[in-house]
């Protein structure tokens, strides 16, 4: 991989589609197989992780059982 996009989320289901649609559209302009998208879900209670899993199968989803915060979420992803 040349590029990994990491999105750390916590109860932002309403914003994830905007973010992921934008990232995936940009990645489509790159050579195939050179970029990937990760979502690290910080134990959201709004169904964000399940929603990402069902609507964005190409995105790598990492579910945390506790809110680790932004920095630790990035490091984990």
N, C-alpha and C positions, 0 to 999 in steps of 0.2 A: 504494500500500500504506500502511496505517496502522500495521501491526505486522509486524516481521520478527524471527523467533526464530532465533538462531544457536546451533548446538551444535558445539563443537570437540571432536573425538574422536581418541583414540590408543589402539588396542588395547583397546577397551571394548565389543566386540560384544555381550557378555552384558547390558550395561546400556542399550544403545541402544533396544531395543524398549520398555523401561519409560519412558524419556525421551520418545521420539517418540510413543508411544501417548498419553501424558499431554498433550503439547503439542497434538497433533492433536485430541484430545477437547475441549480448551479452545477451540481455534480454531473448532470446529464451532458453538459458541455465538455467534460473532461474525457480523456480516453477511458474506455471500459476497463473496469477492474482496478482503477488507480485511486479510488476514494471510497470511504465507508462512513456511515453515520451511526453513532451510539447515543442512546438515551439512558442516562443513569437516573432512575426514579428513587427519590429520597423518601420512601415510605409514604407516598401520597395517599390520602383518604378519599380522593374525589374520583377514583377509577381511572386515573391517567395511564397507569401501566397497562391495564387490560385494554384500554382504548388504543394505545400505540400498538400493542401486540396484534390487535385485530385489523387496524386500518393501515398499518405500515409494516408489512411483513419483511421488507428488505432492510429495515432498521434493526440494529442489534440492541435489544433491550436488556438492561441490567436492573434487577429489582433489589432494593435494599430493604431490610427489615426494620431499619431505624434511620432517622434523618441524620446523616453524617455531615451535612453542610456542603457548601459549594466546593471548597478545596479538596476535601477528602473524596467527594463524589467524582471530581475530575481525575484525581489520582487513581481511584478504583477502576474507572473506565479505561 
